[in-house]
Amino acid sequence: MTKRFTDKVVLVTGASGGLGKITAEKFAQEGAKVAIHYNGNREKALAAAAEFEEKYGGEYRVYGANISQEEAVTEMVQQIIEDFGTLDILVNNAGISLNGSTWKYKMEDWDKVIGINLTGTFLCTKAALPVMREKKYGRIINLSSVVGIKGAAGTIAYASSKSALIGMMKTVAREVAHNGITVNCVAPGYMNAGVIADVPQKYLEETVIPSIPMKHLGDAEDIANAVAFLASDEAKYITGTLLPVDGGFSM
Ligand SMILES: NC(=O)c1ccc[n+]([C@@H]2O[C@H](COP(=O)([O-])OP(=O)(O)OC[C@H]3O[C@@H](n4cnc5c(N)ncnc54)[C@H](O)[C@@H]3O)[C@@H](O)[C@H]2O)c1
């Protein structure tokens, strides 16, 4: 297998499970040094690091941080740069969803979802940019969602945050394009890993799957492949774009 990321240093946020872990594994498989970020469950992150090391060799470290807190993010990114010498690729994957109708939605849920999905992505991007601008190289990939494109009833904060990530991505892409840094979004549809566990099976089978043109959920690897493509040299002239990976759901 061609290894597209030999010696590249990659930070994947929320990489201890779900889509983040599969994405981190893709980079590990292709020779990257991976900073595995987690929030809370250090054991899971350490287990992922050990698993990657056993399968692919290479260098992995785990970093805990609540990405909605600026100080925690700044410290994490500084530590990654100290440990690995640099940071080449940032995958803003961490995200949560707290659902409820708009007219009943609690402020604390709004603050939490926006704090992690939107503020967290902004803070990680802000912290990563100085080293990327200095070296005139960088790749930033944000995990948006089809819900940020089409909306979905009961997801006011989640949909708002995932839409806002598209505007954020385009703004940062414009700011740093001349510094050799590309910034893009991947918008997953309904995938068979991660947050899908919160969606009731009956709703999935009777409502969601019939409305997907391909008539099945996506694999976590489909997201990892899209992220890796946007992080690779093959995508060096692609910036400010949104790549839906959704079996046609957002058409
Ligand atoms: N799985 C899907 O079908 C799907 C669809 C569309 C978009 N997405 C997006 O893909 C990304 C990954 O989703 P997933 O399905 O793997 O979800 P997941 O719940 O398995 O993973 C989310 C990660 O975010 C981390 N996180 C939560 N709060 C945090 C905080 N305060 N600070 C730092 N990290 C925090 C969690 O630790 C976890 O590792 C998310 O941004 C999600 O919105 C997923």
The ligand as an ORCA input file, in Angstrom:
! r2SCAN-3c Opt
* xyz 0 1
  N     -21.763      8.925     12.789
  C     -22.515      9.629     11.958
  O     -23.426      9.080     11.352
  C     -22.238     11.102     11.734
  C     -23.024     11.778     10.807
  C     -22.776     13.132     10.569
  C     -21.751     13.781     11.234
  N     -21.001     13.106     12.148
  C     -19.949     13.868     12.840
  O     -18.752     13.119     12.852
  C     -18.006     13.404     14.035
  C     -17.691     12.114     14.767
  O     -18.915     11.525     15.135
  P     -19.092     10.063     15.724
  O     -20.329      9.555     15.118
  O     -17.858      9.279     15.606
  O     -19.435     10.412     17.253
  P     -18.875      9.850     18.626
  O     -19.857     10.268     19.664
  O     -18.530      8.408     18.512
  O     -17.529     10.686     18.790
  C     -17.516     12.039     19.150
  C     -16.228     12.360     19.864
  O     -16.273     13.709     20.351
  C     -15.642     13.747     21.611
  N     -16.088     14.860     22.453
  C     -17.324     15.039     22.974
  N     -17.314     16.135     23.768
  C     -16.071     16.656     23.753
  C     -15.430     17.772     24.367
  N     -16.064     18.599     25.198
  N     -14.113     17.992     24.118
  C     -13.465     17.165     23.324
  N     -13.995     16.099     22.701
  C     -15.297     15.843     22.914
  C     -16.011     12.429     22.262
  O     -15.077     12.091     23.267
  C     -15.979     11.465     21.082
  O     -14.701     10.896     20.959
  C     -18.877     14.349     14.871
  O     -18.464     15.683     14.650
  C     -20.270     14.118     14.303
  O     -21.106     15.234     14.468
  C     -21.228     11.784     12.420
*
